[in-house]
């Protein structure tokens, strides 16, 4: 989306019901800040009332146990990675014109050097109600915006050390995971973990939808999107990790706050590729990135963000899924990692 958005500007973004889960003894010595997600089987996807076409058909999935970060990677954690390795994120580099022009008409002229500068996409609240089919009404391409400057060059991370890091591309997230001795979760692992043992419930906490006045369940949008944020949950943008109750597995923010990268290639039709007669074991998504009508390859995003609202993006549901180009960084996009159990 980073490339697609910039290109677009050139030519005119035990009291709960549990699943069939076989619990096993968790491995010894849990990694710091991670929780054990047990081996089990679950129904992935949904055919529920709010289901989008890319969320079905629902299908059985069997997963081996794994460790998962109890919350999103924070600014403080990401800073440790950068300070140790000298890593430079995608948003801190100029856009790659050779990649950009692949998504543009063949006769598009290369923009001037002052346009091809390090930048990222930042949410800008609209002043008035706007049509919801034009994301350019609330997204801005902001030079100087990156993980250290989340709303632009004049912003910083003071007081936000415990907020989830944002403006990280899939490449950035994968690099951090490798440094940490972990990996990004598969889409199946992410959804299984997000459900926290609940069986086909609409939300990570059950079926009760969050209300406009109730800000206790997740960091999402309250009010009229994208021009009126009542901030009933107390936050204008990201919230510190662990600000809301954990799910059944002890994981925080599996709904709202920031979208989270997964390891899989994204395809809207991915679930049609699974065998509906037998459970898939430890699936890792499509073998390739092709998808109808979507030329730029994308990676999976899960969980929704502080911008999600039932009238526009009810993606704080565990079944909700979308894709984005792996070079994209946005002000509502982060990640968390997983770690395989040691062999027995």
C-alpha positions as CSV (number, residue, x, y, z in Angstrom):
1,X,0.0,0.0,0.0
2,X,3.0,2.3,0.6
3,X,3.8,2.1,-3.1
4,X,0.2,2.0,-4.2
5,X,-0.8,5.0,-2.2
6,X,2.2,7.1,-3.4
7,X,1.5,6.0,-6.9
8,X,-2.1,7.1,-6.6
9,X,-1.0,10.6,-5.7
10,X,1.0,10.8,-8.9
11,X,-2.0,10.1,-11.1
12,X,-4.6,12.4,-9.7
13,X,-5.2,3.3,1.4
14,X,-14.0,-22.3,32.9
15,X,-17.0,-20.1,32.4
16,X,-16.5,-19.7,28.6
17,X,-17.0,-22.1,25.8
18,X,-13.8,-23.7,24.7
19,X,-12.8,-25.3,21.3
20,X,-11.8,-28.8,20.7
21,X,-8.3,-28.3,22.1
22,X,-5.9,-31.0,23.3
23,X,-3.8,-29.4,26.0
24,X,-0.3,-30.7,26.4
25,X,2.4,-30.0,29.0
26,X,3.9,-26.6,28.2
27,X,7.7,-26.6,27.5
28,X,9.9,-25.6,30.4
29,X,11.4,-22.2,30.9
30,X,9.0,-19.9,29.1
31,X,10.6,-17.2,27.1
32,X,10.3,-13.8,28.9
33,X,7.1,-11.9,27.9
34,X,5.6,-14.9,26.0
35,X,2.6,-17.2,26.7
36,X,2.1,-20.8,25.7
37,X,-0.6,-21.5,23.1
38,X,-1.5,-25.2,23.4
39,X,-1.7,-27.7,20.6
40,X,-5.3,-27.9,19.3
41,X,-7.8,-27.9,16.5
42,X,-10.2,-25.1,15.7
43,X,-12.6,-23.8,13.0
44,X,-10.8,-21.0,11.2
45,X,-12.8,-18.3,9.4
46,X,-16.5,-17.6,9.7
47,X,-19.8,-17.6,8.0
48,X,-21.3,-15.3,10.6
49,X,-23.5,-12.3,10.0
50,X,-20.6,-9.9,9.7
51,X,-18.5,-12.2,7.6
52,X,-16.6,-10.7,4.7
53,X,-16.1,-12.7,1.5
54,X,-12.4,-13.3,2.3
55,X,-13.2,-14.9,5.7
56,X,-14.7,-18.1,4.3
57,X,-15.3,-20.8,3.9
58,X,-14.7,-21.8,7.5
59,X,-12.4,-24.8,7.7
60,X,-10.8,-27.0,10.4
61,X,-7.2,-26.4,11.3
62,X,-4.9,-28.4,13.6
63,X,-1.9,-26.6,15.1
64,X,1.1,-27.6,17.2
65,X,1.7,-25.6,20.4
66,X,3.8,-22.5,20.3
67,X,4.9,-19.5,22.3
68,X,3.5,-16.0,21.5
69,X,4.4,-12.5,22.6
70,X,1.8,-11.5,25.2
71,X,1.5,-8.1,23.6
72,X,2.6,-6.2,20.5
73,X,6.3,-5.3,20.1
74,X,6.7,-2.0,21.9
75,X,8.7,1.1,20.9
76,X,11.2,0.3,23.7
77,X,11.7,-3.2,22.4
78,X,12.1,-2.1,18.8
79,X,14.6,0.6,19.9
80,X,16.8,-2.1,21.5
81,X,16.8,-3.9,18.2
82,X,17.8,-0.8,16.2
83,X,20.4,0.3,18.7
84,X,22.1,-3.1,18.6
85,X,21.9,-3.7,14.9
86,X,21.8,-0.3,13.3
87,X,18.8,-1.4,11.3
88,X,17.1,1.2,9.1
89,X,13.3,0.8,8.6
90,X,11.5,1.0,5.2
91,X,9.9,4.3,6.2
92,X,13.3,5.8,6.8
93,X,14.4,5.1,3.2
94,X,13.4,6.8,0.0
95,X,10.7,5.0,-2.0
96,X,12.1,2.6,-4.6
97,X,11.1,4.0,-8.0
98,X,11.9,0.7,-9.8
99,X,9.2,-1.0,-7.6
100,X,6.8,1.9,-7.8
101,X,6.7,2.0,-11.5
102,X,5.6,-1.6,-11.6
103,X,2.2,-0.5,-10.4
104,X,1.9,2.6,-12.7
105,X,1.0,3.1,-16.3
106,X,4.0,2.5,-18.6
107,X,4.3,6.1,-19.6
108,X,4.4,7.6,-16.1
109,X,7.3,9.9,-15.6
110,X,9.6,9.5,-12.6
111,X,8.8,12.1,-9.9
112,X,11.3,14.7,-8.9
113,X,13.8,13.9,-6.2
114,X,12.0,16.1,-3.6
115,X,9.0,13.7,-3.9
116,X,11.0,10.5,-3.5
117,X,11.9,11.1,0.1
118,X,11.6,8.9,3.2
119,X,7.9,9.0,4.4
120,X,5.1,7.0,5.7
121,X,1.3,7.1,5.9
122,X,-0.3,8.9,8.8
123,X,-3.9,9.0,9.8
124,X,-5.3,12.5,9.8
125,X,-8.8,12.9,11.3
126,X,-11.2,14.5,8.8
127,X,-12.9,17.8,9.7
128,X,-16.3,16.8,8.3
129,X,-18.1,13.6,7.4
130,X,-16.7,12.2,4.2
131,X,-17.5,9.2,1.9
132,X,-16.0,6.0,3.3
133,X,-14.9,4.8,-0.1
134,X,-12.1,7.3,-0.3
135,X,-9.3,6.5,2.1
136,X,-7.3,9.5,0.9
137,X,-9.7,11.6,2.9
138,X,-8.0,10.5,6.1
139,X,-4.6,9.2,5.1
140,X,-1.6,11.5,4.4
141,X,1.8,10.7,2.9
142,X,4.0,12.4,5.5
143,X,7.7,13.0,4.8
144,X,9.7,12.2,8.0
145,X,7.1,10.0,9.6
146,X,8.5,6.7,10.8
147,X,8.6,4.6,14.0
148,X,10.5,7.3,15.9
149,X,8.2,10.0,14.7
150,X,4.8,8.4,14.5
151,X,2.8,11.5,13.3
152,X,5.6,13.3,11.5
153,X,9.0,14.8,12.0
154,X,7.9,17.1,14.9
155,X,6.6,14.1,16.9
156,X,8.6,11.7,19.1
157,X,8.3,8.7,21.4
158,X,8.3,10.6,24.7
159,X,5.9,8.8,27.0
160,X,5.2,6.2,24.4
161,X,7.9,3.7,25.2
162,X,5.3,1.2,26.2
163,X,3.1,1.8,23.1
164,X,3.2,-0.6,20.2
165,X,5.8,0.3,17.6
166,X,4.2,1.5,14.3
167,X,5.2,2.4,10.8
168,X,7.0,-0.9,10.5
169,X,6.8,-2.8,7.2
170,X,6.6,-6.6,6.9
171,X,10.3,-6.6,6.2
172,X,11.0,-4.6,9.4
173,X,8.9,-7.0,11.4
174,X,10.6,-10.0,10.0
175,X,14.0,-8.6,10.6
176,X,13.1,-7.9,14.3
177,X,11.7,-11.4,14.7
178,X,14.9,-13.0,13.3
179,X,17.0,-10.8,15.6
180,X,14.9,-11.9,18.6
181,X,15.2,-15.6,17.7
182,X,11.5,-15.7,16.9
183,X,9.3,-15.5,13.8
184,X,6.1,-13.9,12.6
185,X,3.0,-16.0,13.3
186,X,1.2,-17.8,10.6
187,X,-2.3,-16.5,9.9
188,X,-3.8,-19.7,11.4
189,X,-1.7,-19.3,14.5
190,X,-2.7,-15.7,14.9
191,X,-6.5,-16.5,14.7
192,X,-6.3,-19.5,16.9
193,X,-4.4,-17.5,19.6
194,X,-6.8,-14.6,19.2
195,X,-9.8,-16.7,19.9
196,X,-8.3,-17.7,23.3
197,X,-10.1,-21.0,23.4
198,X,-13.5,-19.6,22.5
199,X,-15.5,-21.4,19.8
200,X,-16.6,-19.3,16.9
201,X,-17.3,-16.3,19.0
202,X,-17.6,-13.0,17.2
203,X,-15.0,-11.2,19.3
204,X,-12.0,-12.2,21.4
205,X,-14.1,-11.8,24.5
206,X,-17.4,-13.3,23.3
207,X,-20.4,-12.2,21.3
208,X,-21.3,-8.9,23.0
209,X,-20.4,-6.1,20.6
210,X,-18.6,-3.1,22.1
211,X,-20.8,0.0,22.6
212,X,-20.0,3.6,21.8
213,X,-19.9,4.4,25.5
214,X,-17.9,1.4,26.6
215,X,-14.1,1.7,26.1
216,X,-13.2,-1.2,28.3
217,X,-12.8,-4.0,25.7
218,X,-10.4,-2.8,23.1
219,X,-8.8,0.3,21.6
220,X,-11.1,1.0,18.7
221,X,-12.8,4.1,17.2
222,X,-15.8,5.5,19.1
223,X,-17.9,8.1,17.4
224,X,-18.4,8.8,13.7
225,X,-15.5,7.7,11.6
226,X,-13.4,9.4,10.4
227,X,-14.3,12.9,11.7
228,X,-15.5,12.5,15.2
229,X,-13.6,10.4,17.8
230,X,-15.2,10.6,21.2
231,X,-12.2,8.7,22.7
232,X,-14.5,6.8,25.2
233,X,-11.6,4.4,25.6
234,X,-9.3,7.2,26.6
235,X,-7.0,7.1,23.6
236,X,-6.8,9.2,20.4
237,X,-4.4,6.8,18.7
238,X,-2.4,3.8,20.1
239,X,-2.8,2.7,23.7
240,X,0.0,1.3,25.9
241,X,0.2,-2.4,25.7
242,X,-1.8,-4.4,28.3
243,X,-4.3,-1.5,28.7
244,X,-7.2,-3.9,28.2
245,X,-8.0,-7.4,29.7
246,X,-6.3,-10.4,28.2
247,X,-8.1,-13.1,26.3
248,X,-8.4,-16.7,27.4
249,X,-4.8,-17.5,26.6
250,X,-3.4,-14.4,28.4
251,X,-2.8,-12.4,25.2
252,X,-3.4,-8.6,25.2
253,X,-4.6,-6.5,22.3
254,X,-5.6,-9.3,19.9
255,X,-8.4,-6.9,19.0
256,X,-7.8,-3.3,18.0
257,X,-4.9,-1.0,18.9
258,X,-2.7,-1.8,15.9
259,X,-2.9,-4.2,12.9
260,X,-0.4,-7.0,13.2
261,X,1.7,-8.6,10.4
262,X,1.6,-12.3,9.8
263,X,4.1,-14.4,7.9
264,X,1.7,-15.6,5.1
265,X,1.1,-14.2,1.7
266,X,-2.3,-12.7,1.5
267,X,-4.9,-13.9,-1.0
268,X,-8.6,-13.0,-0.7
269,X,-9.5,-16.5,-1.9
270,X,-7.0,-18.3,0.4
271,X,-9.6,-20.3,2.3
272,X,-10.9,-21.9,-0.9
273,X,-7.6,-23.6,-1.3
274,X,-8.0,-25.7,1.8
275,X,-9.4,-29.3,1.9
276,X,-12.8,-29.0,3.6
277,X,-13.0,-32.7,4.3
278,X,-10.0,-32.9,6.6
279,X,-8.2,-30.6,9.0
280,X,-5.2,-28.8,7.7
281,X,-2.1,-29.2,9.9
282,X,0.0,-26.2,10.6
283,X,-0.9,-24.3,7.4
284,X,1.3,-21.4,6.4
285,X,-0.9,-19.8,3.7
286,X,-0.7,-19.9,-0.1
287,X,2.4,-21.1,-1.8
288,X,2.5,-17.9,-3.9
289,X,1.3,-14.3,-3.7
290,X,-1.0,-14.3,-6.7
291,X,-4.5,-13.1,-6.1
292,X,-7.3,-12.0,-8.5
293,X,-7.4,-8.3,-9.2
294,X,-4.5,-7.5,-6.9
295,X,-1.3,-7.2,-8.9
296,X,1.0,-6.0,-6.0
297,X,1.9,-9.0,-3.7
298,X,0.6,-8.6,-0.2
299,X,1.2,-10.1,3.3
300,X,-1.5,-10.9,5.8
301,X,-2.6,-8.4,8.5
302,X,-4.8,-9.3,11.5
303,X,-6.5,-7.8,14.5
304,X,-7.8,-4.4,13.4
305,X,-6.6,-1.1,14.9
306,X,-7.6,2.0,16.8
307,X,-9.3,3.2,13.6
308,X,-11.8,0.3,13.3
309,X,-15.5,1.0,13.7
310,X,-18.5,-1.1,13.0
311,X,-19.6,1.3,10.3
312,X,-16.4,1.1,8.4
313,X,-13.9,-1.6,9.6
314,X,-15.2,-4.1,12.1
315,X,-11.8,-5.9,11.9
316,X,-11.4,-6.3,15.6
317,X,-13.1,-9.6,15.1
318,X,-10.7,-12.6,15.2
319,X,-11.9,-13.9,11.8
320,X,-11.3,-10.5,10.1
321,X,-8.3,-10.5,7.6
322,X,-6.8,-8.2,5.1
323,X,-3.5,-7.8,3.2
324,X,-1.0,-5.0,2.5
325,X,2.1,-4.7,0.5
326,X,5.1,-5.8,2.5
327,X,6.9,-2.4,2.1
328,X,4.0,-0.6,3.8
329,X,4.4,1.3,7.1
330,X,1.4,3.1,8.6
331,X,0.5,4.8,11.9
332,X,-1.7,2.0,12.9
333,X,0.4,-1.0,11.9
334,X,2.6,-3.1,14.2
335,X,3.3,-6.8,15.0
336,X,4.1,-9.4,17.6
337,X,6.2,-12.6,17.3
338,X,5.9,-16.3,18.0
339,X,8.5,-19.0,18.9
340,X,8.3,-22.7,18.2
341,X,8.4,-25.1,21.1
342,X,11.8,-26.9,21.5
343,X,11.8,-30.4,20.0
344,X,11.0,-33.3,22.3
